[in-house]
Each structure stands twice: as structure tokens, then as C-alpha cells.
Amino acid sequence: MASSPSLWDLLVGAFALMLVVEGLLPFISPTKWRGVFERAMRMTDGQIRFIGLSSMLAGLAMLYFFLS
């Protein structure tokens, strides 16, 4: 019988998957990635914080609904 993965195994796996997803756009289309990065550089701190907060809340909601 296989044992269930530990919390650290899950966290490392989630981090690895995040790196794969984050690397897709620069690998597939470096020009578009550069454009996204340039637009992000023109954003205010408040706009960047709002995007970060929205991303965290969406992730927490996904965890809550899909893992409970």
C-alpha cells in the first residue's frame, strides 16, 4: 500500500508546477513576455499590490473549493 505524500512533498510539487507554468510564456513567446514585463514596469505600486492580492485570493478560493 502506497503512503500518502507529506506536506513538504506537496509544497515542493506545487512550487515545481508553478515554475513550469511561469516559464511557459517566456519559452513560447519571448516577445510577448517582454511586452507584459514592460507594461508591468509602468504600473503603480498600488496596481501591482492589487494584482498580487487578487492572485492570492483566487488561489485560496481554489484551494478551499477543490480541496475541501
C-alpha positions, -999 to 999 in steps of 0.1 A, spaced: 0 0 0 14 34 -10 18 60 17 3 95 11 27 123 3 38 146 31 30 183 32 66 191 21 62 168 -9 30 186 -19 46 220 -14 76 212 -35 54 197 -62 32 228 -62 62 250 -64 77 230 -93 44 231 -111 43 269 -106 77 272 -121 67 252 -152 36 274 -157 55 306 -151 81 295 -177 56 288 -205 51 323 -218 88 333 -219 96 300 -236 68 300 -262 68 338 -269 97 358 -255 85 389 -274 50 389 -257 66 381 -223 89 412 -227 58 433 -236 40 420 -205 70 428 -184 74 463 -198 37 470 -191 42 457 -155 71 481 -151 48 511 -159 22 500 -132 20 518 -99 28 500 -66 -9 500 -58 -19 483 -91 8 456 -85 -4 451 -50 -40 447 -62 -29 421 -87 -9 402 -61 -38 403 -36 -63 392 -63 -40 363 -72 -36 352 -36 -74 353 -30 -81 334 -62 -55 307 -51 -70 305 -17 -105 302 -31 -94 274 -55 -77 256 -26 -109 259 -5 -133 247 -31 -112 220 -47 -96 205 -16 -125 206 8 
